Amino acid sequence: MKFRLMGLLCAAALVAGCASAAVKDSPINPEAKNYTEALQSAATSCKVDADCTSVKKGCCLCNGYAPVNKDAAAALKPLWEKECSMAACTLQMCYVEINTSCQNGVCVGTPKPMEDYMAY
């Protein structure tokens, strides 16, 4: 009986340890209450430019974009889709897109040049 109890306790500790490691390694705060809070906690670490991308800061186009690493972007996507699927936004052109790059191990964003918006 004691052997079974010890085995169960060890298994529970192992599962709890794995779960806390998964939460610790998450590219966003898994306990964030909404998209904005999750975005504020999003990982921005990188090694090369290809590690970085941008995500919308909010539901509407004119809210702009934020630079994050690709893992954080993937984790944020379902939150954005859930929160913003029925958002009411005005249709207007906003010049808020960014180019992302990795600088000193952190994803950063710089405004896209105006000529990138022009259709020729």
C-alpha positions as CSV (number, residue, x, y, z in Angstrom):
1,M,0.0,0.0,0.0
2,K,2.8,2.4,0.9
3,F,4.6,1.5,-2.3
4,R,1.5,2.4,-4.4
5,L,1.0,5.7,-2.5
6,M,4.6,6.6,-3.1
7,G,4.3,5.8,-6.8
8,L,1.3,7.9,-7.1
9,L,2.9,10.8,-5.3
10,C,6.0,10.6,-7.5
11,A,3.9,10.5,-10.7
12,A,1.8,13.5,-9.5
13,A,5.0,15.5,-8.8
14,L,6.4,14.6,-12.2
15,V,3.2,15.7,-14.0
16,A,3.2,18.9,-11.9
17,G,6.8,19.6,-12.7
18,C,6.2,19.1,-16.5
19,A,3.1,21.3,-16.4
20,S,5.0,24.2,-14.7
21,A,7.9,23.8,-17.1
22,A,5.4,24.1,-20.0
23,V,3.9,27.2,-18.5
24,K,7.3,28.7,-17.9
25,D,8.4,28.0,-21.4
26,S,5.2,29.4,-22.9
27,P,5.8,32.3,-25.3
28,I,2.9,34.2,-23.8
29,N,1.4,34.4,-20.3
30,P,-1.1,31.4,-20.3
31,E,-3.1,33.1,-17.6
32,A,-3.6,36.3,-19.5
33,K,-7.2,37.5,-19.2
34,N,-7.4,38.9,-22.7
35,Y,-5.5,39.4,-26.0
36,T,-4.0,42.8,-24.9
37,E,-2.6,41.2,-21.7
38,A,-1.2,38.2,-23.6
39,L,0.4,40.5,-26.1
40,Q,2.1,42.5,-23.3
41,S,3.7,39.3,-22.1
42,A,4.6,38.0,-25.6
43,A,8.2,36.7,-26.1
44,T,10.4,38.9,-28.3
45,S,13.6,36.9,-28.1
46,C,15.3,36.0,-31.3
47,K,18.6,34.9,-32.9
48,V,17.9,35.9,-36.5
49,D,15.5,38.2,-38.4
50,A,13.5,35.1,-39.5
51,D,12.6,34.5,-35.8
52,C,10.5,37.7,-35.8
53,T,7.1,38.7,-37.1
54,S,4.4,41.2,-36.3
55,V,0.9,40.8,-34.8
56,K,-2.0,43.2,-34.5
57,K,-2.1,45.2,-31.3
58,G,-5.8,45.0,-31.2
59,C,-8.9,44.1,-33.2
60,C,-8.9,47.0,-35.6
61,L,-6.4,47.7,-38.3
62,C,-5.4,51.2,-37.1
63,N,-4.4,49.8,-33.7
64,G,-1.0,49.0,-35.3
65,Y,1.3,46.1,-35.0
66,A,3.8,44.8,-32.4
67,P,7.0,42.8,-33.0
68,V,7.1,39.4,-31.4
69,N,8.8,36.1,-32.0
70,K,7.1,33.5,-34.3
71,D,6.2,31.2,-31.3
72,A,4.5,34.0,-29.5
73,A,2.6,35.0,-32.7
74,A,1.3,31.4,-33.1
75,A,0.2,31.4,-29.4
76,L,-1.5,34.8,-29.8
77,K,-3.4,33.9,-33.0
78,P,-6.3,31.9,-31.4
79,L,-6.7,34.5,-28.7
80,W,-7.0,37.3,-31.3
81,E,-9.4,35.2,-33.4
82,K,-11.6,34.6,-30.4
83,E,-11.6,38.1,-29.1
84,C,-11.7,40.0,-32.4
85,S,-13.9,37.8,-34.7
86,M,-16.9,40.0,-34.2
87,A,-15.2,43.4,-33.5
88,A,-16.7,46.4,-35.1
89,C,-14.1,48.5,-36.8
90,T,-14.3,51.3,-39.4
91,L,-12.9,50.6,-42.9
92,Q,-10.1,53.0,-43.4
93,M,-6.5,53.0,-44.6
94,C,-4.0,53.2,-41.8
95,Y,-0.2,53.3,-42.3
96,V,0.7,51.3,-39.2
97,E,2.4,48.2,-40.6
98,I,6.0,47.4,-39.4
99,N,9.0,45.6,-40.7
100,T,10.5,43.3,-38.0
101,S,14.1,42.3,-37.4
102,C,16.2,40.8,-34.7
103,Q,18.5,43.3,-32.9
104,N,20.6,42.3,-30.0
105,G,18.5,39.2,-29.4
106,V,15.2,41.0,-29.4
107,C,12.5,41.4,-32.1
108,V,12.0,45.0,-32.9
109,G,9.7,46.8,-35.4
110,T,10.3,49.8,-37.5
111,P,7.5,51.6,-39.5
112,K,7.2,50.3,-43.1
113,P,8.3,52.9,-45.6
114,M,5.4,54.7,-47.3
115,E,6.5,53.4,-50.8
116,D,5.7,49.8,-49.5
117,Y,2.0,50.8,-49.4
118,M,1.8,52.1,-52.9
119,A,0.4,49.8,-55.7
120,Y,2.1,50.4,-59.0
